[in-house]
Amino acid sequence: MKLLVIEDEPVLLNNIHGYLAEDGNICETASNLATAREKIARHEYDCIILDIGLPDGSGLEVLRYIKEIGKDEGVLIISGRNSLDDKLSGLGLGADDYIVKPFHLAELKARIMAVYRRRAFNGTKLLQYENISINLDFTEVRAKGHLLVLTRKEYDMLLYFIANKGKVVSRNAIAEHLWRDEIDLAASFDFIYTHVKNLRKKLFDHTGKDYFKSVYGIGYKFS
């Protein structure tokens, strides 16, 4: 994917850039509205990661500019403003999704992949990873051609891990992505272990490969 990250906080910008570039994505950056406009006018992007609070204006102006010049990039808004008005304004101007700071980079990557999948595929949506194929239209997963019977959480978990393949994902990040406000994150993470165990077994039974590596005290790596 070719990505543009528009963010004025240097540490966060570097962290996002490093995380997304690790997978071989082309990841360009802009720290203000003027630079963002210049890059959007000159290049095509699969997804733009856009901070609303920029030093020389509102990030919402980027959305207006994209519409003004007739482009159709996917846009994921990131902002520290947990405001319904900001969210509705951004989505109303054409943004695809919205995530509030602070967030896990794994969650950001999963959201970007979701935006890309919705926009990049025509007709049947197929996602392939090694011997695993996922039909995104029918939420259908096959391993070496065998149809897997997954729960909704197992399906969402598989997509999340594939989006962050090769990276260590914390149990906290998994819980926030899959359950959001439904659970108390301070509680035990035994339910995550159970879902991973079940998904791991279903994949192993048909591929002969264990895709999950437990990282002690942190979480899991899918590779």
C-alpha positions as CSV (number, residue, x, y, z in Angstrom):
1,M,0.0,0.0,0.0
2,K,1.0,3.6,-0.5
3,L,0.1,5.7,2.6
4,L,0.3,9.3,3.6
5,V,0.5,10.0,7.4
6,I,-0.5,13.6,8.3
7,E,0.4,14.3,11.9
8,D,2.2,17.2,13.7
9,E,3.4,15.3,16.8
10,P,7.0,14.2,15.8
11,V,7.2,11.2,18.1
12,L,3.8,9.8,17.1
13,L,4.5,10.5,13.4
14,N,7.8,8.6,13.6
15,N,6.2,5.7,15.5
16,I,3.3,5.4,13.0
17,H,5.7,5.6,10.0
18,G,8.1,3.0,11.4
19,Y,5.3,0.6,12.2
20,L,3.6,0.8,8.8
21,A,6.8,0.8,6.8
22,E,8.0,-2.4,8.4
23,D,5.7,-4.4,6.1
24,G,7.0,-2.9,3.0
25,N,4.4,-0.2,2.6
26,I,5.4,3.0,1.0
27,C,4.7,5.5,3.8
28,E,5.1,9.2,3.2
29,T,4.5,11.9,5.9
30,A,3.4,15.5,6.3
31,S,3.3,17.5,9.5
32,N,1.2,20.4,8.3
33,L,-1.7,21.3,6.1
34,A,0.4,23.0,3.3
35,T,2.6,19.9,2.8
36,A,-0.3,17.6,2.9
37,R,-2.1,19.5,0.2
38,E,1.0,19.5,-2.0
39,K,1.6,15.7,-1.7
40,I,-2.1,14.9,-2.2
41,A,-2.1,17.0,-5.4
42,R,1.0,15.3,-6.8
43,H,0.5,11.6,-5.7
44,E,-2.0,8.9,-5.4
45,Y,-2.5,7.1,-2.1
46,D,-4.3,4.0,-1.0
47,C,-5.1,5.5,2.4
48,I,-4.5,8.8,4.1
49,I,-4.1,8.8,7.9
50,L,-5.2,12.3,9.0
51,D,-4.8,14.2,12.2
52,I,-7.5,16.9,12.7
53,G,-5.4,19.2,14.8
54,L,-2.7,20.6,12.5
55,P,-0.5,23.7,13.3
56,D,-1.7,25.7,10.2
57,G,-5.4,24.7,10.1
58,S,-7.9,21.9,10.6
59,G,-7.3,18.5,9.1
60,L,-10.9,18.7,7.9
61,E,-9.6,21.1,5.3
62,V,-7.7,18.1,3.8
63,L,-11.0,16.3,3.3
64,R,-12.5,19.3,1.6
65,Y,-9.4,19.7,-0.6
66,I,-9.6,16.0,-1.7
67,K,-13.2,16.5,-2.8
68,E,-12.4,19.8,-4.4
69,I,-9.7,18.3,-6.7
70,G,-11.8,15.3,-7.5
71,K,-9.7,12.6,-5.8
72,D,-11.0,9.5,-4.0
73,E,-8.4,8.4,-1.4
74,G,-9.4,6.4,1.6
75,V,-9.1,8.5,4.7
76,L,-8.8,7.4,8.4
77,I,-9.0,10.3,10.9
78,I,-6.9,10.2,14.0
79,S,-7.5,12.8,16.7
80,G,-7.3,13.5,20.4
81,R,-10.7,15.1,20.3
82,N,-13.2,12.5,21.4
83,S,-16.0,14.7,20.1
84,L,-19.1,13.4,18.3
85,D,-19.2,16.7,16.3
86,D,-15.6,16.2,15.0
87,K,-16.4,12.6,14.1
88,L,-19.6,13.4,12.3
89,S,-18.0,16.3,10.5
90,G,-15.1,14.1,9.3
91,L,-17.4,11.3,8.2
92,G,-19.7,13.7,6.6
93,L,-16.9,15.1,4.5
94,G,-16.0,11.7,3.2
95,A,-13.7,10.1,5.8
96,D,-13.9,6.3,6.0
97,D,-13.2,5.8,9.7
98,Y,-12.2,7.6,12.9
99,I,-9.9,6.6,15.7
100,V,-9.2,8.5,18.9
101,K,-5.8,9.0,20.5
102,P,-4.2,7.3,22.3
103,F,-4.5,4.1,20.3
104,H,-2.5,0.9,19.7
105,L,-0.5,0.9,16.5
106,A,-1.9,-2.6,15.8
107,E,-5.4,-1.2,16.0
108,L,-4.5,1.6,13.6
109,K,-3.0,-0.9,11.2
110,A,-6.2,-3.1,11.3
111,R,-8.4,0.0,10.6
112,I,-6.2,1.0,7.7
113,M,-6.4,-2.5,6.2
114,A,-10.2,-2.4,6.6
115,V,-10.4,0.9,4.7
116,Y,-8.1,-0.5,2.0
117,R,-10.1,-3.8,1.7
118,R,-13.4,-1.9,1.3
119,R,-12.0,0.3,-1.5
120,A,-9.4,-1.9,-3.3
121,F,-11.5,-4.9,-4.3
122,N,-14.2,-5.1,-6.9
123,G,-16.7,-8.0,-7.0
124,T,-15.7,-10.9,-4.7
125,K,-13.4,-9.7,-2.0
126,L,-10.6,-12.3,-1.5
127,L,-7.8,-11.9,1.0
128,Q,-5.0,-14.5,0.7
129,Y,-2.3,-15.2,3.3
130,E,-0.1,-18.3,2.7
131,N,-2.6,-21.3,2.8
132,I,-5.4,-19.2,4.3
133,S,-8.0,-17.5,2.0
134,I,-10.8,-15.3,3.3
135,N,-13.8,-14.3,1.3
136,L,-14.6,-10.9,2.8
137,D,-18.1,-10.7,1.1
138,F,-19.2,-13.9,2.8
139,T,-17.0,-13.9,5.9
140,E,-15.8,-17.3,4.8
141,V,-12.4,-18.7,5.7
142,R,-10.6,-21.6,4.0
143,A,-7.3,-23.3,4.9
144,K,-5.8,-25.3,2.1
145,G,-9.2,-25.3,0.5
146,H,-11.0,-26.6,3.6
147,L,-13.9,-24.4,4.9
148,L,-13.3,-23.4,8.5
149,V,-16.2,-23.0,10.9
150,L,-15.3,-19.9,12.9
151,T,-17.1,-17.8,15.5
152,R,-17.5,-14.1,14.7
153,K,-14.8,-13.2,17.2
154,E,-12.4,-15.9,15.8
155,Y,-13.0,-14.4,12.3
156,D,-12.4,-10.9,13.4
157,M,-9.3,-12.0,15.4
158,L,-7.9,-13.7,12.3
159,L,-8.3,-10.6,10.2
160,Y,-6.7,-8.5,13.0
161,F,-3.7,-10.8,13.2
162,I,-3.2,-11.0,9.4
163,A,-3.2,-7.2,9.3
164,N,-0.5,-7.2,11.9
165,K,1.4,-10.3,10.8
166,G,4.9,-10.6,12.1
167,K,4.4,-8.1,14.8
168,V,3.9,-8.7,18.5
169,V,0.4,-7.7,19.5
170,S,-0.4,-7.2,23.2
171,R,-3.4,-8.8,24.9
172,N,-4.6,-5.4,25.8
173,A,-4.6,-4.3,22.1
174,I,-6.5,-7.5,21.1
175,A,-9.1,-6.9,23.8
176,E,-9.7,-3.3,22.8
177,H,-10.0,-4.2,19.1
178,L,-12.4,-7.1,19.5
179,W,-14.4,-6.1,22.5
180,R,-14.0,-2.3,22.7
181,D,-16.2,-1.1,25.5
182,E,-17.9,-4.4,26.2
183,I,-15.4,-5.6,28.8
184,D,-13.3,-4.3,31.7
185,L,-9.8,-4.4,30.4
186,A,-8.5,-4.6,33.9
187,A,-10.0,-8.1,34.2
188,S,-8.4,-11.4,33.3
189,F,-7.4,-12.0,29.7
190,D,-8.2,-15.7,29.9
191,F,-11.0,-15.2,27.3
192,I,-8.4,-14.1,24.8
193,Y,-6.3,-17.2,25.5
194,T,-9.4,-19.3,24.8
195,H,-10.1,-17.6,21.5
196,V,-6.5,-17.9,20.3
197,K,-6.3,-21.5,21.4
198,N,-9.5,-22.4,19.4
199,L,-8.4,-20.4,16.3
200,R,-4.9,-21.9,16.5
201,K,-6.3,-25.5,16.6
202,K,-8.7,-24.9,13.7
203,L,-5.9,-23.6,11.5
204,F,-3.4,-26.3,12.5
205,D,-5.9,-29.1,11.8
206,H,-6.1,-28.1,8.2
207,T,-2.6,-26.6,7.5
208,G,-0.3,-28.5,9.8
209,K,1.2,-25.1,10.8
210,D,1.0,-23.2,14.1
211,Y,0.7,-19.6,13.1
212,F,0.7,-18.3,16.7
213,K,3.7,-17.6,18.8
214,S,3.1,-16.7,22.4
215,V,5.2,-13.8,23.7
216,Y,5.5,-14.2,27.5
217,G,4.0,-11.4,29.5
218,I,2.9,-9.5,26.3
219,G,0.7,-11.2,23.8
220,Y,1.1,-13.0,20.5
221,K,2.8,-12.9,17.1
222,F,1.1,-14.3,14.0
223,S,3.6,-15.5,11.4
